Amino acid sequence: MPAALVISAPASGVGKTTLTLALARAWRHRGLNVQCFKSGPDYIDPAFHAAATGRASVNVDSWAMDRTTIAHLVSRGTDADIVLAEGSMGLFDGVAARGVSGTGATADIAEMLGWPVVLVIDPSGQAQTAAAIATGLRDYRAGVRLAGVVLNRVASPRHEDLVRRALNEAGITVFGALPRHAEISLPKRHLGLVQAEEQAEIGKLIDEAARFVAEHVDLDAVLNSAGKWSPQAAANDMSVTPPGQRIALARDAAFSFVYPHMLEAWRAAGAEIVPFSPLADEAPDASADVCWLPGGYPELHAGKIAANARFRSSLRAFAETRPVHGECGGYMVLGTGLTDADGISHELTGLLGLETSFAKRRMHLGYRLAELAAPMPGHRPGARLRGHEFHYSTILTQPDTPLAVVHDATGTVIAETGSRRGHATGTFFHLIAEDR
């Protein structure tokens, strides 16, 4: 029977990912099988989890997924010794309106699965107030159980002592305290961490994080605090219809934001995925029956994409007879043009009339519920799709027929409707699940 923990915090940027990776690698060094999950809509962290554990990690999301889907996804941890679910934002942070099985908060997953929470607390600029914050999080929701805390970025032994004393008086276990350590800082860019596959030294960085955490955190105490988990029986699939039987999938540094559980569901349904690299000027597989361009960082590579004539012409030829779909960055590349951060406009594939600008930056972030007005690969008209949008690009023009009526998590209709023209479709949201 595996043990399980949720790694969470009061807010973003406190050190959840670093601690998760360090614990996973440290326990792996001890010979334990470690399975990670990511709570919430983050398409970057699962790749870091896989690098730390050697096992694929997937997202679980209470706003977009029902309990059966979540149970199916976490059932991959039944053969692990320890399961770690990394949270997103703060422990109770979600949206105002409930989704399929919750608000998207990490606390939903902790309560639903009965997994205790380890809080990462950054007491910078605080002392005893850190204990008040931890106490408030412990007592905020009866169904969520706090195992203890790890202090991160403590300034000095005296600082640590003040915070420890306050937490001990509140009856909260302190598993360890980490001084500031720049060598294990993960590099970031505008959409989050620089992706694991872009960091040649990621293995060494995780090893250093594991060494550092093992030196300052009681790994045995953390492990002993984990809840014994008895997985419930779950359906052996996600009832997903793949977008095609043979899927040409754009996959490189510019096209990498796709949820791992979606790719797994497509394969489980019998689809074959054939990756290709637009950045390497490759064409989609000629024998594929659909082409899928996920999101990523096309705004950082717009000049190269625009210059890759073979990719652009082959994608246009593909779209003459077969469906092509783009998500977020992939949607932008299906458009007519993209203006980069320097104000330079780049001509893209022109399968859609969409024009976007990264020079005019504005954050678009949140859950999306779309009702399709027309079919897109794998989904019929009228289907209700749940996803998540996160980008900084601005729409200059979106002249094609709208693909869907799209609402945010509060039910407000938004302008990012997606587009369709001929065999090409695109959305700014990344698909997580379809309502059943």
PyMOL commands that set and color helices and strands:
alter all, ss='L'
color gray80, all
select helices_A, chain A and resi 16-29+45-53+67-79+106-113+129-139+157-169+182-184+196-198+202-216+219-225+260-268+298-300+302-307+309-319+329-334
alter helices_A, ss='H'
color red, helices_A
select strands_A, chain A and resi 3-8+34-39+58-60+82-86+117-121+146-154+174-179+188-189+192-193+227-228+246-250+272-276+290-293+324-327+337-339+345-347+355-357+364-372+384-391+394-397+401-402+404-408+419-421+424-427+430-434
alter strands_A, ss='S'
color yellow, strands_A
deselect
rebuild
show_as cartoon
